[in-house]
Amino acid sequence: MRAFRIDGGGARLQARFVDTPKRRADIAAGAVVTPGFGTVQKPGARVQTADDTNAANISVMTVGDKLWALWEAGSPTVIDPADLSTEGQHTLRADMAHMPFLAHPRREPGGDVWNLGVSGSKAVVWRLASDGTVRAADVIDLPRASYVHDFSTTARHLVIILQPLIQDGATLPFIDGFAWKPDQGVQVLVLDKTDLSARRVYELPTFFAFHYGSAWEDAGGTIRFDVCASPTPDFATRGGREVLRGAWTPTKQTRLAAISLATNGKASFEPTGVVAEFPRADGRFNERARRFSIHATADHDGPLFHGLATHDWTTDRSDAFDFGATHMVEEAVFTPRPGGTTELDGWLVAPSVNLAARATELHVFDARHVSDGPVCTWRADYALPVSLHGVFAAI
Amino acid sequence: MNRRDLLSRLAAVAAAPILAPELTHAAAQMEAAAAAGVDWSLAFADLDADHAPAAMRLVSGRCPEGLSGVLYRNGPGNSAAPEATLATGSMATG
């Protein structure tokens, strides 16, 4: 977990390991013995529940005056935001201990949080108050046992995208239990927040994606949201391990697309061609109609990302800045300008690893003028490995 | 399947050792760049220890007035322990 503290015109950086049972077991054994996404359990592992394998290393959210470090197959881990110390795994509700809880919860404008926990063709639908209290945790059936990393919400609906990467066995390691079935297309399950039994299922052409933007309903009731999609899940199922055996095959970058789900059952997937991942938005527009997406980008199919961009859906214009090949750019998070109310009136805050300087940097952009380049950049004395997801907490 | 069985299954270890494939993706892309002659390994270097809070150096521009807060970010800190990567292919473990 990292904290970039911007205060008084300066910035400070701290990084601290989350003290998980998995990390303690691995340290005690002197090796990675606890099973993971692509690993099987080894002698020395101490595993009784999913939370014994919980790495707490995908994303972070603010809950009351605490941070929750999120994984996706187990409980949140509570972190003290003041010093990043670990307070422990949090049982959301006693009868639901160790249930899966995705790393991409959705916060309503009123503060309530929706999330899923997915296992096979079953899912827990979590609804939490802003202080983390569980309002409801209902188990639902999914039409298929897809790999689910993220989902979306509108003011009235949950939108669950079920890709044709489908679990068809309990094989370990985990990822080997999934099969890519492109002829089956993508299904989108839409549930009414007030009645989870009220469901619609849409059909879309095949794609693979990890991440979606916040969704909304337009005046005609059509659900709209953005996605960073690739034609296949090769990088998830194959590329990572192949490369360790020296057999790398290039994979396509994910690209930004718009999805719409009309009330008459018609669904569309409209690609932009823009390389994009880590989609975000001005959080004040969660579940509301919005004009812009924020995303990491690159100018070609290549390794990770070295730029940031906003995408204007009304003009299809991309406002992008390219740091060049020596920067590994991470996800950008928006924070509003005090007193401002219009969309993107504020800043994008994003780290990068500057390979030439061998240091982690923190960049601030005017969110409405990304192509102008950073408003300011700070540099640490050292480099941290690239991180995944973050949240900005204003002081 | 009754509710108790379902909850047991959802919490079971066999169904749960997930780590987001995005980590795998990221590592794979980095390795691809390395193969093309650019050393990106720094962006995936393991951390040996925590880093205490320390000032970052302003290298360009000026912090905009009105911007203050904390960017919290999460991600793997120990993604390439040799035992794990070489023996089993794990890309992200800590």
Interface residues (C-beta under 8 A of the other chain):
Chain A: M1 R2 A3 F4 R5 I6 D7 G8 G9 G10 A11 R12 L13 Q14 A15 R16 F17 V18 K22 R23 D26 A31 V32 T34 P35 G36 F37 G38 T39 V40 Q41 K42 V47 Q48 T49 A50 D52 T53 A55 A56 N57 I58 S59 V60 T62 L67 A69 L70 W71 E72 A73 G74 P81 D95 M96 A97 H98 M99 P100 A103 G117 S119 G120 K122 V124 V139 Y147 H149 A170 L172 P173 F174 I175 F210 P233 F235 A236 T237 G239 G240 R241 E242 V243 L244 R245 W248 P250 T251 G302 P303 L304 A325 M328 E330 E331 V333 T335 R337 P338 W347 V349 P351 V353 L355 R358 E361 L362 V364 D366 P374 V375 C376 T377 W378 R379 A380 D381 Y382 A383 L384 P385 V386 S387 L388 H389 G390 V391 F392 A393 A394 I395
Chain B: R3 L6 L7 R9 L10 A11 A12 V13 A14 A15 A16 P17 I18 L19 A20 P21 E22 L23 T24 H25 A26 A27 A28 Q29 M30 E31 A32 A33 A35 A36 V38 D39 W40 L42 A43 F44 A45 D46 L47 D50 H51 A52 P53 A54 A55 M56 R57 L58 V59 S60 G61 R62 C63 P64 G66 L67 S68 G69 V70 L71 Y72 R73 N74 G75 P76 G77 N78 S79 A81 E83 A84 T85 L86 T88 G89 S90 M91 A92 T93 G94
